[in-house]
Amino acid sequence: LRELASINAALGTAEGAERAQRYTDAADAMLYSLITIYTPRAQGVASDGLMLESVYNKPYKMGINEATQFGDYYYMEALTRSAQTDWKRYW
């Protein structure tokens, strides 16, 4: 969502700025939800994972409601993008 916000902000139009703000607000709300509900601290448990309740492979019922590497990676990316507003894509 932050990527979409930056694209819309770069349009330089009032409509683009409005959409950019909506995307930023949605990203902030989603990140707040992740922090306050899905982290070990929020759930009061000890875990090596940064985010709980990820799913590895639902069709095969593997890794349901566990921490996953990719879940932790994208959680950290979201935190970084939120904290560093000048964050640049690396791909």
N, C-alpha and C positions, 0 to 999 in steps of 0.2 A: 504494500500500500504506500509506503514511503517513496518507492520508486515511481509509482503513478503520481503521487503528489508533486515530486520534483519535475516530472515531465509536464504536468499541467501548469505548474508555476512558471515554467520556462516559456510558455505560450505568450505571456505578457498581456493577457486579456483579463477583464473582470470575471468572465465566466471561468477561465482557467484558474484564477486565484481562488474562486469560490470552491471549485472542485478540489483543488489542492488542499484547502483547509478541511474539507469533508474527509478526504483520504487520510490526512494527518490525524484528525480527531478519531477516526475509526482505528487507525494503527495504535494510537495511544490507549484507546479503550481495550483493544485486544491484548496489548502488552500488560496493562494493569491487571486484566483478568488472569493472565498466565502467572504473573508474580504473586497475586493474592490468593490464588486457588491451587495452582498446579506445581508449586515448588515444595521441596521437602520441609522448609521452614514453615510455610503456610499450613501444611498438613501435620506438622509436629512430629515428623519421622526422620530417622537417620537414613541417608542414601548417598551412594557415590554419584548418582545422576543429579543433574541440575534441574531437570523437569520430570515430573512424574506423570503417569497415565498416558504414555505414548503407546503406539501400537506398531509392532514390527510386521506382522503378517496376519491380518484378520481372517482371510479365507481359510487358512490352515490353523487358525486359533493358536498362533505362536506369538509370544511376546505381547500379550494383551495387558494393558495397564501397567506397563513397566517403563523404566527410563531407557532411552535409546541414544546411541551416539548421534544420529542425525537430528533427533529432537533437541538434544543439548546444543548441537552446532547452530541450528536455526534460531534457537532461543538466544544464544550469545550474539548472533548476527543482529537480531532484532534489538537487543539491548544496546549494542554498539551503534547501530543506525540512529537510535533514539538519543543517545548521549552525544554523538558526534554528528552534528547537523551538516558538516562539510564532508561527510564520508563519501568516498568515491568507489564506484563499482570497480572490481578488479578483474572482470571477465569481459 
